[in-house]
Amino acid sequence: MGPAAYVIAILGCADGSAACQPVATVATRYESHAACSAATGAALASSSDFDFPTIVAECRAVSTIPAAQVKERPAAPGVISREG
């Protein structure tokens, strides 16, 4: 079964986008990759406060498991989640 939704991951990059790491995930879920891609510009515009030479947005598929059934885990060091 394919992904049910997509989210925008914000990545901070150094060395000309060769070394990128996740710095935020926009909480909004999109029903298609096209809808997610259309929203990346706005997500980038509101994510300019990270200390990286380059910030990029990438759509990532999320699982079909209902959020109520997923146990929350602390974010990895350097990763934050913000409401979009």
C-alpha positions in Angstrom: 0.0 0.0 0.0 1.4 3.4 -1.0 1.7 6.5 1.2 -1.5 8.2 2.3 0.1 11.7 2.7 3.1 13.8 2.3 4.8 16.3 4.6 7.4 19.0 3.9 10.9 18.4 5.5 13.1 21.5 5.8 16.8 20.7 5.3 19.7 22.8 6.2 22.6 22.3 3.8 26.3 23.2 3.8 29.0 22.6 1.2 26.7 23.5 -1.8 23.9 21.2 -0.8 26.2 18.2 -0.5 25.7 17.9 3.3 22.1 18.4 4.2 20.4 17.5 7.5 16.8 17.8 8.6 16.1 20.9 10.7 12.3 21.0 10.7 9.1 19.2 9.6 6.0 21.2 8.6 3.1 19.5 10.4 0.6 20.0 7.6 -0.1 16.8 5.6 -0.8 16.9 1.9 -2.9 14.3 0.0 -0.6 14.3 -3.1 3.0 14.9 -3.9 1.9 17.7 -6.3 0.0 19.5 -3.5 3.0 19.1 -1.2 5.4 20.4 -3.9 3.2 23.4 -4.5 3.5 24.4 -0.8 7.3 24.1 -0.6 7.9 27.8 -1.6 5.8 29.1 1.3 7.5 26.6 3.7 10.9 27.9 2.6 9.8 31.5 3.0 8.8 30.9 6.6 12.0 28.8 7.4 14.8 31.4 6.9 15.8 31.5 10.6 18.2 28.5 10.5 22.0 28.9 10.5 22.8 27.2 7.2 24.1 28.7 3.9 21.3 26.9 2.0 17.8 25.8 3.2 15.8 23.4 1.0 12.3 21.9 1.3 11.6 18.3 0.3 8.3 16.4 0.3 8.4 13.1 2.1 5.8 10.3 2.2 4.3 9.5 5.6 2.8 6.2 6.6 -0.9 5.3 6.7 -0.9 4.6 10.4 -3.3 6.9 12.2 -1.5 9.5 14.4 -3.5 8.3 17.5 -1.8 4.9 17.2 1.8 6.3 16.9 3.8 6.8 20.0 5.6 10.2 20.0 9.4 10.0 20.2 11.7 12.9 21.1 13.2 14.5 18.1 16.7 13.7 17.2 19.3 16.2 18.2 19.2 19.2 15.8 15.7 18.3 14.5 12.7 20.3 15.4 9.0 20.2 14.4 7.0 23.3 13.8 3.4 23.9 13.0 3.0 25.1 9.4 
